[in-house]
Amino acid sequence: MASNTRVAKMCAAAATRNSGPIAEVLEMVLKDMLGDCHGPTKILEIASGTGQHASYFASRFQNIVIQPSEYDTCSLSSIAAYAADHATSGRVLPPLHIDVTKVR
């Protein structure tokens, strides 16, 4: 039996407000770092929160692939829901559960 359960995307007002300004800075940094690189560049996003930034950046920048990550396991389903919006382009990968305070 197919499930009709949909995962709700979380929405943070701050992420909505600051996506544009962060993207403007990211664009300058990427231009300086990547120059004339012709292939897609993979970016690891630490502490992806709701997943809104990864989705916004993937829509704005055609030459990047974003690997979102998050420590809070409660946020992973929201991040995955945003990533699913980009499934056909493959520009947002499924989120990783990462604890950056742990050293292996």
Backbone torsions as a table, in degrees:
resi	resn	phi	psi	omega
1	MET	NA	130.1	-179.1
2	ALA	-75.3	143.9	179.1
3	SER	-94.9	136.9	176.3
4	ASN	-100.6	13.6	-179.0
5	THR	-70.8	126.9	176.8
6	ARG	-110.5	138.5	177.4
7	VAL	-85.4	129.0	-179.5
8	ALA	-76.9	135.5	173.4
9	LYS	-81.9	127.9	174.4
10	MET	-76.5	151.9	-179.6
11	CYS	-134.9	121.5	177.1
12	ALA	-107.0	126.6	-178.6
13	ALA	-57.3	-38.6	-179.9
14	ALA	-63.8	-39.6	178.7
15	ALA	-65.0	-37.9	176.8
16	THR	-64.0	-44.4	-178.5
17	ARG	-68.3	-40.1	-170.9
18	ASN	-99.1	2.1	179.9
19	SER	-59.6	-45.9	-179.5
20	GLY	-62.4	-52.9	178.9
21	PRO	-60.0	-39.4	177.7
22	ILE	-65.3	-41.1	-179.9
23	ALA	-62.9	-36.2	178.5
24	GLU	-62.7	-43.1	177.9
25	VAL	-68.6	-43.3	179.0
26	LEU	-59.6	-38.5	178.7
27	GLU	-61.4	-42.7	178.0
28	MET	-65.0	-43.8	-179.3
29	VAL	-64.2	-45.8	-180.0
30	LEU	-63.0	-40.3	179.4
31	LYS	-61.4	-44.3	179.5
32	ASP	-67.8	-40.9	-176.0
33	MET	-77.3	-38.1	-171.1
34	LEU	-98.2	-22.8	179.3
35	GLY	54.5	-120.7	-177.0
36	ASP	-100.2	27.3	178.1
37	CYS	-57.7	130.5	-174.0
38	HIS	-96.4	-20.7	-178.6
39	GLY	-95.2	167.7	177.7
40	PRO	-67.7	144.3	179.3
41	THR	-108.1	132.3	-179.4
42	LYS	-90.3	129.2	-179.4
43	ILE	-119.2	129.2	174.8
44	LEU	-91.7	119.0	176.1
45	GLU	-97.5	118.8	178.4
46	ILE	-91.1	135.9	178.9
47	ALA	60.4	65.2	-175.6
48	SER	-72.3	-12.8	175.7
49	GLY	62.6	-116.5	-177.6
50	THR	-80.3	-24.9	-174.5
51	GLY	102.8	-3.5	-176.7
52	GLN	-63.5	-43.6	-177.5
53	HIS	-64.1	-45.3	180.0
54	ALA	-57.4	-44.1	179.9
55	SER	-64.7	-44.9	-179.3
56	TYR	-62.9	-46.3	-177.9
57	PHE	-66.4	-37.1	178.7
58	ALA	-64.9	-34.6	177.8
59	SER	-72.5	-33.1	-175.5
60	ARG	-84.1	-36.6	-176.0
61	PHE	-111.9	115.0	-176.0
62	GLN	-79.5	-15.6	-173.1
63	ASN	-105.2	18.9	177.9
64	ILE	-126.0	154.1	171.7
65	VAL	-121.3	126.0	-175.7
66	ILE	-103.7	128.7	173.1
67	GLN	-104.4	98.3	178.7
68	PRO	-74.4	154.1	176.3
69	SER	-147.7	157.5	-178.2
70	GLU	-160.7	144.6	174.9
71	TYR	-83.2	-40.9	-176.5
72	ASP	-71.9	107.2	-176.9
73	THR	-62.5	-23.0	177.9
74	CYS	-67.3	-21.9	-178.9
75	SER	-88.9	-16.4	-173.5
76	LEU	-60.7	-36.9	-179.1
77	SER	-69.1	-34.8	176.3
78	SER	-66.9	-44.1	178.3
79	ILE	-60.6	-43.5	179.1
80	ALA	-62.8	-35.7	178.5
81	ALA	-66.4	-41.3	175.5
82	TYR	-65.6	-41.2	179.3
83	ALA	-61.8	-35.7	-179.6
84	ALA	-61.2	-27.4	177.1
85	ASP	-64.2	-18.8	-177.5
86	HIS	-113.7	19.7	-175.6
87	ALA	-59.6	-39.6	-177.8
88	THR	-70.6	-32.7	179.6
89	SER	-86.3	-23.7	-178.9
90	GLY	70.5	19.1	-175.7
91	ARG	-88.7	-8.4	170.9
92	VAL	-128.1	117.0	-178.2
93	LEU	-83.9	162.1	175.9
94	PRO	-59.4	144.5	-175.0
95	PRO	-69.5	150.0	174.0
96	LEU	-103.9	144.1	173.2
97	HIS	-90.0	113.7	-176.7
98	ILE	-129.9	134.0	171.6
99	ASP	-111.0	102.0	-175.0
100	VAL	-73.3	-6.3	177.6
101	THR	-85.9	-9.8	-178.3
102	LYS	-97.6	131.8	176.3
103	VAL	-104.4	132.8	-179.6
104	ARG	-87.0	NA	NA
